[in-house]
Amino acid sequence: MNNCWFVTGTDTNVGKTICSIFLLKLARQYGYNTSGYKPIASGTKNHSYKNDDAIFLQRFSTVKLSYKEVNPFSFLEFTSPNISSKKNFMPICTNVLSLGLKNLKKKSNYILIEGAGGWFTPLSKKKL
């Protein structure tokens, strides 16, 4: 059985990653095999397209995961994913997001999914 939890907030920089790390550590103490999942991230401090939040989730997961497993869609710009996606000609495909979660469920029995931005952050013109 998998425990999947989605962490979101009212905006960016409200403490989602800090809460996520705390929950991953707590789940580890209870013996779970944990995976952090940041399916979409905007904003990197360097041109590696690796987001700090996703790196922290990767670091605090008990299951060894590649960066791409933790964060399949990463954008350089510190802006809403729908804007970065359009600007970079990289549509956010929900089937890729679902497949990523499905693969983590094979490796973990506790998955913490961290959203991008806030509760109503748009992913495209059609999807929040």
Backbone torsions as a table, in degrees:
resi	resn	phi	psi	omega
1	MET	NA	137.3	179.3
2	ASN	-104.9	139.0	169.3
3	ASN	-101.2	117.5	177.5
4	CYS	-119.1	126.7	-179.4
5	TRP	-125.7	138.8	178.9
6	PHE	-111.3	123.6	179.5
7	VAL	-106.7	124.9	176.4
8	THR	-138.3	176.0	179.8
9	GLY	-149.2	-172.2	-179.4
10	THR	-83.4	-15.7	-176.6
11	ASP	-167.4	179.8	173.4
12	THR	-77.1	154.7	179.4
13	ASN	61.6	37.8	177.1
14	VAL	-108.2	1.8	175.6
15	GLY	109.0	15.6	-179.9
16	LYS	-59.3	-45.0	-176.8
17	THR	-68.8	-39.8	177.8
18	ILE	-61.4	-45.3	177.9
19	CYS	-64.8	-39.5	180.0
20	SER	-62.8	-44.6	178.7
21	ILE	-61.7	-44.1	178.6
22	PHE	-58.8	-45.5	-178.9
23	LEU	-67.5	-37.7	176.2
24	LEU	-63.8	-42.7	178.5
25	LYS	-63.6	-42.4	179.9
26	LEU	-64.5	-43.7	178.4
27	ALA	-62.6	-37.8	176.8
28	ARG	-60.0	-42.2	-179.9
29	GLN	-62.4	-28.1	179.2
30	TYR	-90.6	7.7	173.1
31	GLY	88.5	11.6	179.1
32	TYR	-78.8	150.5	168.0
33	ASN	-89.2	109.4	-169.2
34	THR	-104.3	148.3	173.2
35	SER	-137.4	131.8	171.2
36	GLY	-94.2	141.8	-177.3
37	TYR	-134.9	118.4	175.6
38	LYS	-118.6	82.1	-171.5
39	PRO	-59.6	-31.9	-179.2
40	ILE	-136.2	130.0	178.8
41	ALA	-137.4	137.9	175.4
42	SER	-120.3	131.2	176.2
43	GLY	103.2	111.9	174.1
44	THR	-129.7	150.7	-177.6
45	LYS	-88.9	-6.6	177.1
46	ASN	-140.8	179.1	-176.1
47	HIS	-89.6	19.7	178.3
48	SER	-83.9	-8.8	-177.1
49	TYR	62.9	25.3	174.9
50	LYS	-104.8	122.6	-177.2
51	ASN	-87.2	137.5	-178.5
52	ASP	-57.9	-42.1	-179.7
53	ASP	-59.8	-45.6	-179.8
54	ALA	-65.2	-37.4	177.6
55	ILE	-62.6	-41.8	177.5
56	PHE	-64.2	-42.6	178.4
57	LEU	-62.2	-40.6	177.6
58	GLN	-62.3	-45.9	-177.7
59	ARG	-63.4	-37.9	-175.7
60	PHE	-95.0	5.2	171.7
61	SER	-79.7	141.8	176.6
62	THR	-80.1	-26.2	177.2
63	VAL	-83.4	133.5	178.0
64	LYS	-74.6	119.3	-176.4
65	LEU	-127.0	147.0	172.0
66	SER	-73.6	160.1	179.0
67	TYR	-58.8	-41.3	-178.0
68	LYS	-63.9	-30.3	176.9
69	GLU	-68.7	-34.6	179.7
70	VAL	-78.9	-37.7	-172.6
71	ASN	-140.8	86.7	-178.5
72	PRO	-70.3	-28.2	179.7
73	PHE	-122.5	112.0	179.4
74	SER	-129.3	134.2	-178.8
75	PHE	-121.0	144.5	-177.3
76	LEU	-68.0	-41.0	-173.1
77	GLU	-73.6	143.9	173.6
78	PHE	-86.2	72.8	-179.8
79	THR	-149.4	176.4	-179.1
80	SER	-59.5	138.8	-177.7
81	PRO	-55.6	-33.9	-179.7
82	ASN	-64.7	-34.5	178.9
83	ILE	-72.1	-48.0	179.5
84	SER	-63.4	-39.8	179.7
85	SER	-59.9	-46.6	-179.9
86	LYS	-66.8	-46.0	-178.1
87	LYS	-60.7	-36.7	-176.7
88	ASN	-96.4	6.7	-179.5
89	PHE	52.9	42.7	-179.6
90	MET	-128.4	86.2	-179.2
91	PRO	-64.0	141.8	177.7
92	ILE	-83.3	112.5	-176.6
93	CYS	-96.6	118.6	-178.0
94	THR	-65.1	-27.5	178.0
95	ASN	-67.2	-32.7	175.9
96	VAL	-66.3	-41.0	178.8
97	LEU	-63.2	-44.1	179.9
98	SER	-65.9	-40.8	178.4
99	LEU	-64.0	-39.5	177.3
100	GLY	-60.4	-43.7	178.8
101	LEU	-66.3	-41.7	178.8
102	LYS	-59.2	-41.9	178.8
103	ASN	-66.4	-37.9	177.4
104	LEU	-66.2	-33.7	178.8
105	LYS	-64.1	-24.7	177.2
106	LYS	-74.6	-23.9	-175.3
107	LYS	-103.5	-20.9	-169.2
108	SER	-131.0	155.9	170.6
109	ASN	-115.8	9.7	173.9
110	TYR	-148.1	114.9	-178.0
111	ILE	-122.9	128.5	176.8
112	LEU	-110.3	119.1	-178.3
113	ILE	-104.9	123.1	179.4
114	GLU	-105.6	124.7	179.3
115	GLY	-74.2	166.8	177.5
116	ALA	-96.9	133.3	177.0
117	GLY	66.1	-131.7	-179.4
118	GLY	-112.7	-177.3	-174.9
119	TRP	-54.3	-39.1	-176.2
120	PHE	-104.8	24.7	178.0
121	THR	-68.1	121.0	-178.0
122	PRO	-76.0	143.9	176.0
123	LEU	-97.8	-25.8	178.0
124	SER	-160.2	-176.2	177.2
125	LYS	-66.3	-24.1	-174.5
126	LYS	-101.9	-25.4	-172.5
127	LYS	-123.7	139.8	172.5
128	LEU	-87.9	NA	NA
